[in-house]
Amino acid sequence: MTLDAFWERERAWGFYPLLEAPRDAPEDYALEVALVKRVLECWNIDPAFRDAWARNPQRALEDRQIALQAADVAPLLASEPVPEATDPILKAVYQGRDLPDQPQAVRRYCAHLREKLHWRQAHRRANQPTDPRMAAWWERQVARLSGQMHADKADAIVHTPVSFELSEGCSVGCWFCALASEPLQDRIWRATPEHRVLWRSVLQQLKERIGPAVGNAFCYWATEPFDNPDYEVFLQDFQQVLGRVPQSTTARPTATIERTRALLRLSEGHGVLNRFSILSRDIAQQVHAAFSARELLLTELLPQNRDANPKFRKARAGRILESANPALTQTPTTIACVSGFLINLWAQRIQLITPCPASAVYPKGYQVLDEALFTTAEDFGLMIECLISKHMLRFPPLDAPVRLRPDVRIECPDASHLLFRALAKRVTLANQPHSHQLAELLEAGANTPAAIAEAREQAVGIDCQDSLFLINHLFDLGLFEETH
Ligand code: SF4
């Protein structure tokens, strides 16, 4: 749905944008949504609040200074975790429906959730690079991942084409770190005049090559943004070159309250959705004491504490890949959301990465397809071009074997159909005479496109161009391994 059509519908129902421009909601409207959000934060992070609510809901709200009536938010608080697929309110949100029978506060909050889903879809579309080779490669990664993970997980991955690290390692050391970050050890890239010249050149070169999607990049990965005392200086340069303020996620929101508040103010006018990673109930209480609900309207609090609502499962990846903890996801997943370049400025390193389900082979939930080092701005541009031309092929080479991904199975339902089956996707090809032969040629993993085309022509008289077109189509669907 286009932005205009989405907002035409939402405004007709009486709702306003809070995240997307023009953010013209009346103040009492924004405050009500912020208060509902705060109730849910208390509910999801703090078992003491859940107990207090069970005893006396209104009193529980008053104790947290939340000026709402309990009946206005009660429909959102299920006493037992309900799977998302069967939660009627969430189901309506995902289906883009209003809930006219619910209290106003619930309806407005659900409208905000719909806005966030809509924003995420638009954000993902906007992440497609402009370089045609990288755009095709990026589309293949999106298509591949949508077959490897169920839709609820795959749709949440936005495939940002670039992210940056402004230090090496992380000072926080979370027990669940899905990216298995290293200790920080003072490896921080400071904003010296020379570094800022290089930084701005890196941003400018990426903007010219990849396009406006670089503005969706963020400046952390297996790092904590506030570990770098100059983080905000780099954000200002980013804003000047790319016209956007990058999103931030911090696990240290209370380390220096005024620093955090300044970051929120910088983000607010740009509709940036920041995130606080909440590691304990104490931190949640400090956050709630330091920041009003209204101040945090566009800041998500991620319940990462051990006693959080059990429906918030952590990704089984990185440091906890082998853990038997039942609070971890049971199905294949990842938290990695970059299909493109992960650039560490401290190490002056570029990695070409793309998400995949975390496994023993890819414990951090992403593949590193290649890596290059740079020392100067000129080097940087050359390395980016080198990685694009080496890995982002527009078509599979005629003389290199094509191999199906290991997770793709191929079947022949009858003599003229082929079925490709992965965990979360099936692709059917019709009108393939002697389909068993084609299946065998593809399954072997040792045949080049040229050899397959020739074999098909000899066996069933199919024009070579038609076979090559078919192989390119399967390549575009992300069904082949790209890097052997
Ligand atoms: S989860 Fe984030 S904050 Fe925690 S150790 Fe990993 S990188 Fe650091």
Boltz pocket constraint, residues with backbone or C-beta under 6 A from the ligand:
constraints:
  - pocket:
      binder: B
      contacts: [[A, 170], [A, 171], [A, 172], [A, 173], [A, 174], [A, 176], [A, 177], [A, 178], [A, 179], [A, 180], [A, 181], [A, 221], [A, 222], [A, 223], [A, 224], [A, 251]]
      max_distance: 6.0
